[in-house]
Amino acid sequence: MAGLTYQDGIFYGTTDAGGGSTGCGASPGCGTVFEFNPANRAEHVLYRFTGGSDGGQPQAPLIYQGGSLFGTATSGGADSVGGTVFSVDPTNKTETVLYSFGSNFENGAVPVAGLIFDNGVFYGTTSLGGFSIPGFGTVFSLTP
């Protein structure tokens, strides 16, 4: 569903389903972050989401910044709802949750769109949440 990000001869992307035996809804798995090397046609999964506190079902393109990949996941998080903002280190294949949207939705929830990075700050939007519940979304900033 999401586009690809290209850095140093490698394509990076996400899937919003697959990647594992556990499911997110009707899907067989909660999505992945992957890399594809067009020179040797090799594809490798860098991270498999569980749909728990790590997030799940990423649907937006990734950003490559400072040697890491950054993105949003539309489900999972601290309360297993609301989604996350995450980073994945492509070298050691680890994921770090930078922010978890909670179940109160006041700070937004379900970040469907990708991130923008400017002057050390990430910016993004959510499709739900805000001042009224369920709300119509928020604009957020995050300094990693």
C-alpha positions in Angstrom: 0.0 0.0 0.0 2.8 2.4 0.8 5.4 3.7 -1.5 9.1 2.9 -1.4 12.0 4.9 0.0 15.4 4.7 -1.8 18.7 5.1 -0.1 22.2 4.1 -1.2 21.1 1.6 -3.8 18.5 -0.1 -1.5 14.7 0.3 -1.6 12.8 0.2 1.8 9.1 -0.3 2.3 6.3 -1.6 4.5 3.5 -4.1 4.2 0.3 -3.6 6.3 -0.2 -7.4 6.7 1.8 -10.6 6.6 5.1 -11.2 8.2 4.0 -13.6 11.0 1.6 -16.2 12.3 -0.3 -13.9 14.6 -3.0 -11.8 13.1 -4.2 -8.2 13.1 -7.9 -8.6 12.5 -8.4 -10.9 9.5 -4.7 -10.5 8.3 -2.1 -13.2 8.8 0.4 -11.0 10.5 0.6 -7.3 11.4 2.9 -6.1 8.7 6.6 -5.7 8.0 9.5 -3.3 7.2 11.6 -4.7 4.4 14.5 -3.9 2.1 15.0 -4.8 -1.5 18.4 -4.7 -3.3 17.7 -4.4 -7.0 21.3 -5.3 -7.9 21.0 -8.9 -6.7 17.2 -9.0 -6.4 17.4 -9.9 -2.7 14.5 -9.0 -0.4 14.9 -9.1 3.4 12.4 -8.5 6.2 14.0 -6.1 8.7 11.1 -6.1 11.2 7.9 -8.0 11.8 5.2 -6.1 13.7 3.3 -8.0 16.4 0.3 -5.5 16.7 1.1 -5.1 20.4 3.0 -2.2 22.0 5.4 -2.2 18.9 2.5 -1.1 16.6 1.1 -2.8 13.5 -0.2 -2.3 10.0 2.0 0.4 8.7 0.5 2.0 5.7 2.7 5.0 4.8 6.1 5.4 3.2 9.2 5.4 5.4 11.7 8.2 5.8 15.5 7.5 5.9 17.2 9.8 8.3 20.6 9.4 10.1 20.9 5.8 9.2 17.5 4.7 10.5 14.0 4.3 8.9 11.1 6.2 10.4 7.4 5.6 10.0 3.9 5.3 11.4 1.8 2.3 12.3 -1.9 2.5 12.3 -2.7 0.0 15.0 -1.1 -1.3 18.2 0.7 0.9 20.7 0.8 1.1 24.4 -2.9 0.4 24.8 -2.9 -1.9 21.8 -4.9 0.8 19.9 -4.1 4.1 18.3 -0.9 3.3 16.5 2.8 4.4 16.9 5.6 6.4 15.4 8.6 4.1 15.1 12.1 3.8 13.9 13.9 0.7 12.5 17.6 0.3 12.4 18.3 -1.5 9.1 21.7 -2.8 10.3 20.6 -4.6 13.5 17.0 -5.0 12.5 15.5 -3.6 15.7 12.5 -1.4 16.1 12.1 1.4 18.6 8.7 3.0 19.4 9.2 6.8 19.5 5.6 7.6 20.4 2.5 5.5 21.2 -0.9 7.0 20.6 -3.1 6.1 23.6 -6.6 5.0 23.9 -7.8 8.4 25.1 -7.3 9.7 21.6 -6.7 13.3 22.9 -3.3 13.4 21.2 -4.6 11.8 18.1 -4.8 8.2 16.9 -4.4 6.1 13.8 -1.5 7.8 11.9 -2.2 6.7 8.3 0.0 9.3 6.5 3.8 9.3 6.5 6.1 11.6 8.3 7.9 14.8 7.3 11.3 15.6 8.8 12.5 19.2 9.1 15.2 20.8 11.2 15.4 17.9 13.7 11.6 17.5 14.1 9.2 14.9 12.7 5.7 16.1 11.7 2.7 14.0 10.9 -1.1 13.6 11.0 -3.6 11.3 12.6 -6.9 10.3 11.1 -8.8 10.2 14.5 -8.7 11.9 17.8 -8.2 15.5 18.9 -10.3 17.6 21.2 -13.5 15.7 20.6 -13.9 12.0 20.7 -13.6 10.3 18.2 -12.4 13.6 16.6 -11.3 14.1 13.1 -7.5 13.9 13.6 -4.6 15.9 14.7 -1.3 17.4 13.4 1.6 16.4 15.6 5.3 17.1 16.0 7.8 14.8 17.6 11.5 15.4 18.5 13.3 12.1 18.6 
